[in-house]
Amino acid sequence: MLFNALSGHPDLWSLYRESGGIIEGFLPVKMTPGASDVVESDDVNEQTITAIAQVFAESVGNAGSGHFSLSRGASAFLRTRLGQEVMQLPGISKLRLASIYSRRGQKKKVDEFRIVEKTPVNCFKIQLLERVFPDAIYIYITRDPRQTIASIYTGWTESREFRRFPFPEGFELAGYEPRWWSFGLIPGWESLNGAPLMEVCARQWLLYNRFCQRDLPSDKNRTVVVAYEDLVAHPGEVLRRIAHWAGLEPSPFEQFERTLPVVNTFTDPHGEKWRNLEAEIREIEPVVRGEAAALGYRL
């Protein structure tokens, strides 16, 4: 939601999609023992850093305020079964939309520009991003882990969009048949062999946040923390705060005073969706309780 709002700002350039394809083009990941999505500073040479920065610069576009934001009616339609099927048609997929919007702004490119980027798995690559974009600033969005874990679980079970790796021989998750790993490949994934899927989702949430806590700059001028709950409840207020912090003109965000564009969700966002999976989530709460408390969430 926030990424789409920021991508529509006329002073920001965007891929209009996640950047995993760019980074993994240089640093491929496979689900093999000892491997994960983690990339640390010393893992990459200067030549690769320069090449990644160049591909980012060549790939982003500037479509102007509002071009990529979906109306509430369009967002509601795309959450229906028919809408999901339409998005799979050639020429209408989100990836193709992103390519269209990136190309739209190419002729306006200037010598210096600011890129807005959002890829959750890059929580494991902050040290890499610090080398590629040494003057980057970060918006760290926190959220009630029960809600996030429920969303991760839904992504694993109800969509093929987030599948990344076929399970290696001998690896399985209890009661989970597709045998595909979705979302970030966390360090230590091997120890989850035979675990229930909900525990995997909890571990993903836990490690995403631990790596953010470890690697994000402590300087408040470079990292701002935003609670997802505040963003949904008061989008206009939060966007004005972000604009002031980032030195952006706030007026392009006025269209989001009361609501933000909804993306990558199967139902409207609200604070109680996780209760559809409450029994399973209660079982894994001990895994995340400490980190949740550190982020201000009491379970």
Secondary structure as GFF3:
##gff-version 3
##sequence-region A 1 299
A	DSSP	alpha_helix	2	7	.	.	.	ID=ss1
A	DSSP	beta_strand	12	14	.	.	.	ID=ss2
A	DSSP	alpha_helix	20	26	.	.	.	ID=ss3
A	DSSP	three_ten_helix	41	43	.	.	.	ID=ss4
A	DSSP	alpha_helix	46	59	.	.	.	ID=ss5
A	DSSP	alpha_helix	72	78	.	.	.	ID=ss6
A	DSSP	alpha_helix	81	86	.	.	.	ID=ss7
A	DSSP	alpha_helix	94	104	.	.	.	ID=ss8
A	DSSP	three_ten_helix	106	108	.	.	.	ID=ss9
A	DSSP	beta_strand	114	116	.	.	.	ID=ss10
A	DSSP	three_ten_helix	120	125	.	.	.	ID=ss11
A	DSSP	alpha_helix	126	132	.	.	.	ID=ss12
A	DSSP	beta_strand	138	142	.	.	.	ID=ss13
A	DSSP	alpha_helix	145	158	.	.	.	ID=ss14
A	DSSP	beta_strand	163	166	.	.	.	ID=ss15
A	DSSP	beta_strand	180	182	.	.	.	ID=ss16
A	DSSP	three_ten_helix	189	192	.	.	.	ID=ss17
A	DSSP	alpha_helix	197	215	.	.	.	ID=ss18
A	DSSP	beta_strand	223	227	.	.	.	ID=ss19
A	DSSP	alpha_helix	228	233	.	.	.	ID=ss20
A	DSSP	alpha_helix	235	246	.	.	.	ID=ss21
A	DSSP	three_ten_helix	251	256	.	.	.	ID=ss22
A	DSSP	three_ten_helix	273	277	.	.	.	ID=ss23
A	DSSP	alpha_helix	278	294	.	.	.	ID=ss24
###
